[in-house]
Amino acid sequence: MISVCIATHNGERFIQKQLKSILCQLNEEDEVIISDAESSDDTLKLIEALNDKRIKIFHWINQKGKSRIALFNKMDNIRNNFQNALLQAKGDVIFLSDQDDFWYKNKVERVRVTLEKFDCIVHDCSVIQGDELMLPSFIKFFKPKRSKWGMYIKSPFMGCCMAFNKSLLQYALPFPETHIEHDTWIGICAFKYRTVKVLDEVLIDYNRHGENASFCADENMNSIFIKFLRRLFMIKAYLKLKSNLKTVNR
């Protein structure tokens, strides 16, 4: 069984197109988990209009940020909204999805085959803006590292391109109470305790449109100060993970 987990917030512009590209690849027993963070537009109406029983909607309330840096408060809310979706997922295979991209028709099949040999995969994507192709391959442009320690320099983990076996969540949940992205944290857990595959195959269009909810779309994340803090939080979370593992193994 597949669970596709989507965190939504005011995503009316693209949500139906995204969901249609996903649903056509799923079986009747699969599910799409929507965790909505107080959308004030027609996001939920458009989702409900699809009238598909595989779609399950849950609600999550945005939390007041604890950081003086607004960017990190935004990241924390996105992470916790995804956590709410993951906690509802019943599938043995979990896909993460943004609310505004587009899945290629062979994505689910390619990912499922790869997950027979690996526990977590992250695949390539193209980057589009409207009808314009900005990057044919994000991996070729970004050149992420593909190792346990290399990810602290350039992480390959981009949530909209990730899928994993549900067993990984025994290490990843609950998410740590530090300023770290949901996809980065899952990636840290995957490299530490499971097997990871970076798949050099474009399987979605990642849509950059100026209103993206995802943290990685924010230009402010490229500042040296923010990059330093992010890596500091990654290390802090990793050290916390080692402590948490003692509880898991009891």
FIRO-41199 format. One record per residue (C-alpha): x, y, z; residue in three letters; chain. Coordinates in steps of 0.5 Angstrom, whole numbers, plus 500, padded with zeros to 3 digits. Layout:
N
c1:c2:c3:code:unit
X:Y:Z:ALA:A
...
This chain:
250
c1:c2:c3:code:unit
500:500:500:MET:A
502:507:498:ILE:A
501:513:502:SER:A
503:520:499:VAL:A
504:525:504:CYS:A
502:533:502:ILE:A
503:539:507:ALA:A
498:544:504:THR:A
497:552:505:HIS:A
494:556:500:ASN:A
495:552:495:GLY:A
489:553:490:GLU:A
493:555:484:ARG:A
496:548:483:PHE:A
493:543:488:ILE:A
488:540:483:GLN:A
494:539:477:LYS:A
498:536:482:GLN:A
493:531:485:LEU:A
491:529:478:LYS:A
498:527:476:SER:A
499:523:483:ILE:A
492:519:483:LEU:A
493:516:476:CYS:A
499:512:479:GLN:A
496:510:485:LEU:A
491:503:486:ASN:A
485:503:490:GLU:A
488:501:496:GLU:A
493:507:496:ASP:A
492:514:500:GLU:A
493:521:499:VAL:A
494:524:506:ILE:A
493:532:506:ILE:A
495:536:512:SER:A
492:543:511:ASP:A
495:549:515:ALA:A
489:553:516:GLU:A
489:555:508:SER:A
484:561:507:SER:A
483:560:500:ASP:A
480:555:496:ASP:A
485:549:497:THR:A
480:545:501:LEU:A
474:546:496:LYS:A
479:544:490:LEU:A
481:538:493:ILE:A
474:536:496:GLU:A
472:537:488:ALA:A
476:531:486:LEU:A
471:527:490:ASN:A
476:521:491:ASP:A
476:517:497:LYS:A
483:516:497:ARG:A
484:523:499:ILE:A
484:524:507:LYS:A
484:531:509:ILE:A
487:533:516:PHE:A
488:539:519:HIS:A
494:542:523:TRP:A
494:549:526:ILE:A
500:554:525:ASN:A
504:555:531:GLN:A
507:561:534:LYS:A
515:561:532:GLY:A
520:561:537:LYS:A
526:563:533:SER:A
527:571:532:ARG:A
529:569:525:ILE:A
522:568:521:ALA:A
525:564:516:LEU:A
526:558:521:PHE:A
519:559:524:ASN:A
517:558:517:LYS:A
521:552:516:MET:A
518:549:523:ASP:A
511:550:521:ASN:A
512:546:515:ILE:A
516:541:518:ARG:A
511:540:523:ASN:A
505:540:518:ASN:A
509:534:514:PHE:A
509:530:521:GLN:A
502:531:522:ASN:A
501:528:515:ALA:A
506:522:517:LEU:A
503:520:523:LEU:A
496:519:519:GLN:A
500:515:514:ALA:A
498:507:514:LYS:A
502:505:507:GLY:A
508:501:508:ASP:A
511:506:502:VAL:A
511:513:504:ILE:A
512:519:498:PHE:A
513:526:500:LEU:A
510:531:496:SER:A
509:539:495:ASP:A
502:542:493:GLN:A
505:545:487:ASP:A
509:540:483:ASP:A
507:535:477:PHE:A
509:528:478:TRP:A
511:524:471:TYR:A
507:518:469:LYS:A
512:513:471:ASN:A
514:516:478:LYS:A
511:511:482:VAL:A
513:505:478:GLU:A
520:507:478:ARG:A
521:509:485:VAL:A
517:502:488:ARG:A
522:498:484:VAL:A
528:502:487:THR:A
525:501:494:LEU:A
526:494:493:GLU:A
533:495:494:LYS:A
534:501:498:PHE:A
530:504:504:ASP:A
530:511:502:CYS:A
531:514:495:ILE:A
531:521:493:VAL:A
530:522:485:HIS:A
532:528:480:ASP:A
527:533:478:CYS:A
527:539:473:SER:A
525:546:475:VAL:A
520:550:472:ILE:A
517:557:472:GLN:A
510:557:469:GLY:A
511:554:462:ASP:A
519:556:462:GLU:A
524:550:463:LEU:A
529:553:468:MET:A
533:547:469:LEU:A
533:540:466:PRO:A
536:537:472:SER:A
537:540:479:PHE:A
542:534:481:ILE:A
547:536:475:LYS:A
546:543:477:PHE:A
547:543:485:PHE:A
551:537:485:LYS:A
549:534:492:PRO:A
554:530:496:LYS:A
551:523:496:ARG:A
554:520:503:SER:A
553:520:510:LYS:A
558:526:512:TRP:A
557:529:505:GLY:A
550:531:506:MET:A
552:536:511:TYR:A
556:540:506:ILE:A
551:539:500:LYS:A
545:535:502:SER:A
541:531:496:PRO:A
535:531:500:PHE:A
529:535:497:MET:A
522:533:500:GLY:A
518:533:494:CYS:A
523:528:491:CYS:A
523:523:496:MET:A
520:516:498:ALA:A
522:511:503:PHE:A
520:505:507:ASN:A
515:506:513:LYS:A
520:503:517:SER:A
525:509:517:LEU:A
520:513:521:LEU:A
521:509:527:GLN:A
528:513:528:TYR:A
525:519:524:ALA:A
519:521:529:LEU:A
517:525:532:PRO:A
521:530:529:PHE:A
526:534:533:PRO:A
525:540:536:GLU:A
530:544:533:THR:A
530:548:527:HIS:A
531:543:521:ILE:A
527:541:515:GLU:A
523:535:515:HIS:A
527:532:509:ASP:A
534:533:512:THR:A
532:530:518:TRP:A
529:524:515:ILE:A
535:524:510:GLY:A
540:524:516:ILE:A
536:518:519:CYS:A
536:514:513:ALA:A
544:515:512:PHE:A
545:513:519:LYS:A
540:507:520:TYR:A
538:505:513:ARG:A
540:505:506:THR:A
540:511:501:VAL:A
539:511:493:LYS:A
540:518:490:VAL:A
537:516:483:LEU:A
539:520:477:ASP:A
532:520:474:GLU:A
528:526:473:VAL:A
521:524:475:LEU:A
517:531:477:ILE:A
517:538:475:ASP:A
519:542:481:TYR:A
515:549:480:ASN:A
518:555:482:ARG:A
513:561:482:HIS:A
514:566:487:GLY:A
509:563:492:GLU:A
512:556:494:ASN:A
511:554:501:ALA:A
517:550:502:SER:A
523:552:505:PHE:A
528:551:500:CYS:A
525:556:495:ALA:A
526:562:499:ASP:A
532:566:497:GLU:A
534:568:504:ASN:A
537:561:505:MET:A
543:562:501:ASN:A
546:567:506:SER:A
552:565:509:ILE:A
549:566:516:PHE:A
543:562:515:ILE:A
547:556:512:LYS:A
552:556:518:PHE:A
546:556:522:LEU:A
542:550:518:ARG:A
549:546:519:ARG:A
549:547:526:LEU:A
542:545:527:PHE:A
543:539:523:MET:A
549:537:528:ILE:A
545:538:534:LYS:A
539:534:531:ALA:A
544:528:529:TYR:A
547:528:536:LEU:A
540:528:539:LYS:A
538:522:534:LEU:A
544:518:538:LYS:A
541:519:544:SER:A
534:517:542:ASN:A
536:511:539:LEU:A
537:508:546:LYS:A
530:509:547:THR:A
528:506:541:VAL:A
532:499:542:ASN:A
530:498:549:ARG:A
